[in-house]
Amino acid sequence: MAKRLGKRKIDSECRVFNQKWTSDYFFVQCKEVAVCLICQETVSVFKEYNLRRHYETRHREKYASLQGQMRADKVSKLKSVLSAQQNTFVRQTQLNQSAVRASFQVAKLIATSGRPFSDGEFVKKCMNAVAEEVCPDKKDVLNAVSLSASTITRRIEEMGDNVYAQLQEKVKEFEFFALALDESNDVQDTAQLLIFLRGVNSNFELSEELAALQSLKGTTTGEDIFGKVCQTMGELGLDWSKLASITTDGAPSMVGASRGLIGRMNREMEERGLTPPLQVHCLIHQQALCCKVLKWESVMKVVVSCINFIRANGLKHRQFQAFLAELESAHGDVLYHTEVRWLSRGRVLRRFYELLSEINVFLLTKGKTVPELIDAEWKWDLAFLTDVTEMLNGLNLQLQGKGKLICDMYSHIKSFEVKLALLVRQVQKQDFTHLPVTQSLLAEKPVAPFPVEKSVEALEMLKAEFDVRFRELHVHAKDIRLFQNPFAADIDEALPSYQFELAELQNCDVLKDAFKPNGLIEFYAALPNETYPNIKRHALKMSTLFGSTYICEQTFSFMKLMKTPMRSRLTDEHLHQSLRLAVTGMEPDIEILTSQKQAHSSH
C-alpha cells in the first residue's frame, strides 16, 4: 500500500499577514482577507506569491517608481481612501437600519392611536416640512424612512405577529389562566368576539393580554362562541386543566346551561375529566342592572323632557347657553342622558338639580310650563334620586380598571351592601348625613315633608336586588376571603388541604408582619413553596380571576375608534393586529424585526 501523504506544511507567511507586504505590494489586512489599496480587489490566502503576482501584473508599471518616503505617503493616502469608503458603507448601513426602526415606531403609533394606515404618508410630509425649516441637511435621512400605506400595513402585521409569538411563549409558563369574553358589532354589523386572557406563572407574574379577536360572520349562538374559544385555546397552546374561570356579560348565549358557552365549556371539561371553571358574571354589569330597579319615571321623564326641549333645537340650545353665561352660572350647559352609558344618569341628574332654577326660568321665557320644577314633593324625589344614583356611580367607578383582583372588587360590593343597610336606617330617621343633595334641599325648608316611606322602599328594593344578583359571588366568599387575608381565615371552616398550612402561617410572626393587603401578589410570591404549597396554589388560581369584562368594553371603545364609517374596509385581520398593539402590555421586538430585513432606503 502506498504511503499516505500528510498535509503539506504551510509556511507561516501563508497564514499570517506580513506588514511589509503593505509597502511592497500595496496590500492591507481587512478582517480575514488581504485587500489591495489600489483597486480594492481581495486575496483570500495570506501568501506572498499571490500578493506579489497581483501587484506585478496589475500595478507595478505605474507604482514601481515610487520609493522611500514617496511610497510611504502614497500608501498612507490610499489607506485613508479605503477607510473612508468602509466608514461610509457602515454609516449608510446604520442609517438604513435606523430608518427601518423609525418606520416600525411610526407604524406602532398609528396602530395604537387608531389612525388610518395611509396616515404614514401624511406623517412623512410633516417630517419633511420640519426638516426643511429646522435641519435641511437631515432631509435626506428623514426621507429614507418608508411610511407608505403598504409599508405601514406590513409593519403592523409583523409587530402584531411578534407580540402574538411572545404570548405563545409566555402561556407555556402559566400555572393558571382565566378568560374574559364579550361580543359586540362593529360598524359593518360584523359580530366581533373579544377573548382576553389573564395568566400567572409560578413567580406570581401576572399577564393580561388579548388572546384573540374572533369574527362571527353568521349566527352568534353559544356553539359558535364555544367553537371560537376552542380555536383560540388551541392556537395559543393553552392547557384546559389550567383554566380557572370564565367571565362573561351574562347574556343567554354566554351563560346558557345547555347551549350557552358556559354549558358547553362545562361539558367539555367533564369529558376531559377536569373540574369546570368558575363562572363569573361581570360585576360591573350586574351593578348596572341593579340600578334599573330605581326607575322613578316621574323624575326621569320630566328631566329628559326638559333637556330634550333645550337641546333638540340648535337655536334654543345656543340661547340657553347664552342665558347661563349671562347669569354667570357654575355650569355652561345641561347634559344628555344615554341609557347605554351607565354613569350618565347620575351626572345628568346632578347637573339638572344644580341648574333647576335657571332651567325653569328659561323654559318659561319659551312659553313652556313644567309644574314639577316648582313642586316641593318632586324636588325631594329629584334630590334623593340624585344622591342614590351618584352613590351607585361611585361603586361603578371603584369596580372599573384593568388588572383588578377579584377580592378587591368583592370588598367594594360588600361595603356598598353595608352602606345600603345603613342608609335605610338613617333615612327612616330623616338623617341625610350621607345624602348631600337631599341635605341641601332640607336646608331650604321646603313646604312638603320628605317622602320617607317611598325613599325607604326604594332603598330596600335596591338592597334586595343586590342580594339576588350577587348571591353566586357570595357562594365563593370563603375562597375569596382566604386569598384576600389568610391570617383572618377560619381554620375550622377551611378545606383540610389548607388547615395545617393555615395553622403554620397564622402563627408565623415574621410573615404576619410582612403581610400587606395592597401587596397581596408580592406576599404570596415570597411564601416558601415547600411549606405552603396548597395556599400558594389557591392564590395562583384566585389571582387570575376577572371580576368584570371591563377590559373587553374598553377594547371595544378602541375598536369603534379604529373601524369607523370612514374605515369600514379595514379587514378583520388588520383590526385584530391594531387592537393587539393598542392593548398589549408587551413590546414588539423591533430590533429582531429590523435584523430580519435587508435595510434599504425608501423609494
Secondary structure in CASP SS format (residue, H / E / C, confidence):
PFRMAT SS
TARGET T0000
AUTHOR 0000-0000-0000
METHOD secondary structure of the structure
MODEL  1
M C 1.00
A C 1.00
K C 1.00
R C 1.00
L C 1.00
G C 1.00
K C 1.00
R C 1.00
K C 1.00
I C 1.00
D C 1.00
S H 1.00
E H 1.00
C H 1.00
R C 1.00
V C 1.00
F C 1.00
N C 1.00
Q C 1.00
K H 1.00
W H 1.00
T H 1.00
S H 1.00
D H 1.00
Y H 1.00
F C 1.00
F E 1.00
V E 1.00
Q E 1.00
C E 1.00
K C 1.00
E C 1.00
V E 1.00
A E 1.00
V E 1.00
C E 1.00
L C 1.00
I C 1.00
C C 1.00
Q C 1.00
E C 1.00
T E 1.00
V E 1.00
S C 1.00
V C 1.00
F C 1.00
K C 1.00
E H 1.00
Y H 1.00
N H 1.00
L H 1.00
R H 1.00
R H 1.00
H H 1.00
Y H 1.00
E H 1.00
T H 1.00
R H 1.00
H C 1.00
R H 1.00
E H 1.00
K H 1.00
Y H 1.00
A C 1.00
S C 1.00
L C 1.00
Q C 1.00
G H 1.00
Q H 1.00
M H 1.00
R H 1.00
A H 1.00
D H 1.00
K H 1.00
V H 1.00
S H 1.00
K H 1.00
L H 1.00
K H 1.00
S H 1.00
V H 1.00
L H 1.00
S H 1.00
A H 1.00
Q H 1.00
Q H 1.00
N H 1.00
T H 1.00
F H 1.00
V H 1.00
R H 1.00
Q H 1.00
T H 1.00
Q H 1.00
L H 1.00
N H 1.00
Q H 1.00
S H 1.00
A H 1.00
V H 1.00
R H 1.00
A H 1.00
S H 1.00
F H 1.00
Q H 1.00
V H 1.00
A H 1.00
K H 1.00
L H 1.00
I H 1.00
A H 1.00
T H 1.00
S C 1.00
G C 1.00
R C 1.00
P C 1.00
F C 1.00
S C 1.00
D H 1.00
G H 1.00
E H 1.00
F H 1.00
V H 1.00
K H 1.00
K H 1.00
C H 1.00
M H 1.00
N H 1.00
A H 1.00
V H 1.00
A H 1.00
E H 1.00
E H 1.00
V H 1.00
C C 1.00
P H 1.00
D H 1.00
K H 1.00
K H 1.00
D H 1.00
V H 1.00
L H 1.00
N H 1.00
A C 1.00
V C 1.00
S C 1.00
L C 1.00
S C 1.00
A H 1.00
S H 1.00
T H 1.00
I H 1.00
T H 1.00
R H 1.00
R H 1.00
I H 1.00
E H 1.00
E H 1.00
M H 1.00
G H 1.00
D H 1.00
N H 1.00
V H 1.00
Y H 1.00
A H 1.00
Q H 1.00
L H 1.00
Q H 1.00
E H 1.00
K H 1.00
V H 1.00
K H 1.00
E H 1.00
F E 1.00
E E 1.00
F E 1.00
F E 1.00
A E 1.00
L E 1.00
A E 1.00
L E 1.00
D E 1.00
E E 1.00
S E 1.00
N E 1.00
D C 1.00
V C 1.00
Q C 1.00
D C 1.00
T C 1.00
A E 1.00
Q E 1.00
L E 1.00
L E 1.00
I E 1.00
F E 1.00
L E 1.00
R E 1.00
G E 1.00
V E 1.00
N E 1.00
S C 1.00
N C 1.00
F C 1.00
E C 1.00
L E 1.00
S E 1.00
E E 1.00
E E 1.00
L E 1.00
A E 1.00
A E 1.00
L E 1.00
Q E 1.00
S E 1.00
L E 1.00
K C 1.00
G C 1.00
T C 1.00
T C 1.00
T C 1.00
G H 1.00
E H 1.00
D H 1.00
I H 1.00
F H 1.00
G H 1.00
K H 1.00
V H 1.00
C H 1.00
Q H 1.00
T H 1.00
M H 1.00
G H 1.00
E H 1.00
L H 1.00
G C 1.00
L C 1.00
D C 1.00
W H 1.00
S H 1.00
K H 1.00
L E 1.00
A E 1.00
S E 1.00
I E 1.00
T E 1.00
T E 1.00
D C 1.00
G C 1.00
A C 1.00
P H 1.00
S H 1.00
M H 1.00
V H 1.00
G C 1.00
A C 1.00
S C 1.00
R C 1.00
G C 1.00
L H 1.00
I H 1.00
G H 1.00
R H 1.00
M H 1.00
N H 1.00
R H 1.00
E H 1.00
M H 1.00
E H 1.00
E H 1.00
R C 1.00
G C 1.00
L C 1.00
T C 1.00
P C 1.00
P C 1.00
L E 1.00
Q E 1.00
V E 1.00
H E 1.00
C C 1.00
L H 1.00
I H 1.00
H H 1.00
Q H 1.00
Q H 1.00
A H 1.00
L H 1.00
C H 1.00
C H 1.00
K C 1.00
V C 1.00
L C 1.00
K C 1.00
W C 1.00
E H 1.00
S H 1.00
V H 1.00
M H 1.00
K H 1.00
V H 1.00
V H 1.00
V H 1.00
S H 1.00
C H 1.00
I H 1.00
N H 1.00
F H 1.00
I H 1.00
R H 1.00
A C 1.00
N C 1.00
G H 1.00
L H 1.00
K H 1.00
H H 1.00
R H 1.00
Q H 1.00
F H 1.00
Q H 1.00
A H 1.00
F H 1.00
L H 1.00
A H 1.00
E H 1.00
L C 1.00
E C 1.00
S C 1.00
A C 1.00
H C 1.00
G C 1.00
D C 1.00
V C 1.00
L C 1.00
Y C 1.00
H C 1.00
T C 1.00
E C 1.00
V C 1.00
R C 1.00
W C 1.00
L C 1.00
S H 1.00
R H 1.00
G H 1.00
R H 1.00
V H 1.00
L H 1.00
R H 1.00
R H 1.00
F H 1.00
Y H 1.00
E H 1.00
L C 1.00
L H 1.00
S H 1.00
E H 1.00
I H 1.00
N H 1.00
V H 1.00
F H 1.00
L H 1.00
L H 1.00
T H 1.00
K C 1.00
G C 1.00
K C 1.00
T C 1.00
V C 1.00
P H 1.00
E H 1.00
L H 1.00
I H 1.00
D C 1.00
A H 1.00
E H 1.00
W H 1.00
K H 1.00
W H 1.00
D H 1.00
L H 1.00
A H 1.00
F H 1.00
L H 1.00
T H 1.00
D H 1.00
V H 1.00
T H 1.00
E H 1.00
M H 1.00
L H 1.00
N H 1.00
G H 1.00
L H 1.00
N H 1.00
L H 1.00
Q H 1.00
L H 1.00
Q C 1.00
G C 1.00
K C 1.00
G C 1.00
K C 1.00
L C 1.00
I H 1.00
C H 1.00
D H 1.00
M H 1.00
Y H 1.00
S H 1.00
H H 1.00
I H 1.00
K H 1.00
S H 1.00
F H 1.00
E H 1.00
V H 1.00
K H 1.00
L H 1.00
A H 1.00
L H 1.00
L H 1.00
V H 1.00
R H 1.00
Q H 1.00
V H 1.00
Q H 1.00
K C 1.00
Q C 1.00
D C 1.00
F C 1.00
T C 1.00
H C 1.00
L C 1.00
P H 1.00
V H 1.00
T H 1.00
Q H 1.00
S H 1.00
L H 1.00
L H 1.00
A H 1.00
E C 1.00
K C 1.00
P C 1.00
V C 1.00
A C 1.00
P C 1.00
F C 1.00
P C 1.00
V H 1.00
E H 1.00
K H 1.00
S H 1.00
V H 1.00
E H 1.00
A H 1.00
L H 1.00
E H 1.00
M H 1.00
L H 1.00
K H 1.00
A H 1.00
E H 1.00
F H 1.00
D H 1.00
V H 1.00
R H 1.00
F C 1.00
R H 1.00
E H 1.00
L H 1.00
H H 1.00
V H 1.00
H C 1.00
A H 1.00
K H 1.00
D H 1.00
I H 1.00
R H 1.00
L H 1.00
F H 1.00
Q H 1.00
N C 1.00
P H 1.00
F H 1.00
A H 1.00
A C 1.00
D C 1.00
I C 1.00
D C 1.00
E C 1.00
A C 1.00
L C 1.00
P H 1.00
S H 1.00
Y H 1.00
Q H 1.00
F H 1.00
E H 1.00
L H 1.00
A H 1.00
E H 1.00
L H 1.00
Q H 1.00
N C 1.00
C C 1.00
D H 1.00
V H 1.00
L H 1.00
K H 1.00
D H 1.00
A H 1.00
F C 1.00
K C 1.00
P H 1.00
N H 1.00
G H 1.00
L H 1.00
I H 1.00
E H 1.00
F H 1.00
Y H 1.00
A H 1.00
A H 1.00
L C 1.00
P C 1.00
N C 1.00
E C 1.00
T C 1.00
Y C 1.00
P H 1.00
N H 1.00
I H 1.00
K H 1.00
R H 1.00
H H 1.00
A H 1.00
L H 1.00
K H 1.00
M H 1.00
S H 1.00
T C 1.00
L C 1.00
F C 1.00
G C 1.00
S C 1.00
T C 1.00
Y H 1.00
I H 1.00
C H 1.00
E H 1.00
Q H 1.00
T H 1.00
F H 1.00
S H 1.00
F H 1.00
M H 1.00
K H 1.00
L H 1.00
M H 1.00
K C 1.00
T C 1.00
P H 1.00
M H 1.00
R H 1.00
S C 1.00
R C 1.00
L C 1.00
T C 1.00
D H 1.00
E H 1.00
H H 1.00
L H 1.00
H H 1.00
Q H 1.00
S H 1.00
L H 1.00
R H 1.00
L H 1.00
A H 1.00
V H 1.00
T C 1.00
G C 1.00
M C 1.00
E C 1.00
P C 1.00
D C 1.00
I H 1.00
E H 1.00
I H 1.00
L H 1.00
T H 1.00
S H 1.00
Q C 1.00
K C 1.00
Q C 1.00
A C 1.00
H C 1.00
S C 1.00
S C 1.00
H C 1.00
END
